[in-house]
Amino acid sequence: MAGGRGVPLALLAVLTLQGAGAMKVGNVMIQVDFYQRDERLQQEGGQFMFDFDGDEIFHVDLQKTETIWRLSEFGNFAAFEAQGALQNMAVDKQNLETMMKRSNRSQATIVPPEMTVFSEDPVELGDPNVLICYIDKFWPSVINITWLRNGQEVTDGVLETIFYPRDDNSFRKFSYLPFIPTRGDYYDCRVEHEGLPSALLKHWEPQVPLPA
């Protein structure tokens, strides 16, 4: 979805901070839910998640009405009724309609993403590793991420996180690619977003010493 800066995509983001107020607190838990709609494409979507000190606790798969714990062990100590997230989506949708009418459907400012690519562990030829593409400070939360190896698209083993909120109401997201470092191979993370005039590529290749 590169280009098209004038696309009338309406987004409502609702942040609820529990335990955060005027006083300084040691920990903060945030509930984040948002509903969004692309009026040009007539597509809609949303997200519901809980965040503790910047780390995801869980999110809800709105299609399956299922709670997805960031670590499966979390489900042994807590529970969340996923149906409640759908109720929040209904409220968000209604609120969005109201806000759009009040603002005469004015468009929000689109913010293009920043990105970086790095390996999870120090690189050793032949040792399995993971490449991480970190996309940050973008709005709205509509983005396409593609991995390329030697110029060819790679999909096997690729994982993506949900959208994580930032304090300024923009978003960040991670994409992971398992790989085995091989001399001569190179990788690119390609990102498409409404705020970019064309797809943004971040190049990466293993930096290993030449054999003696």
DALIN-V770352 format. One record per pair of residues at least 24 apart in sequence whose C-alpha atoms are under 6 Angstrom apart, sorted by sequence separation. I is the first residue (numbers start at 1). J is the second residue. If there is no record, write none. Layout:
i-><I/I>
j-><J/J>
//
This chain:
i-><28/113/11/28/113/10/112/10/111/9/111/9/110/9/139/138/137/138/137/137/136/150/135/149/135/149/148/134/148/133/147/133/147/132/146/132/146/131/145/131/145/130/144/130/144/129/130/143/129/143/128/128/127/126/126/125/35/125/112/12/111/112/110/5/2/4/5/1/2/3/1/2/1/3/2/3/2>
j-><52/137/36/53/138/36/138/37/138/37/139/38/139/39/170/170/170/171/171/172/172/186/172/186/173/187/187/174/188/174/188/175/189/175/189/176/190/176/190/177/191/177/191/178/192/178/179/192/179/193/179/180/180/180/181/181/92/182/195/96/195/196/195/194/192/194/195/192/193/194/193/194/194/196/196/197/198>
//
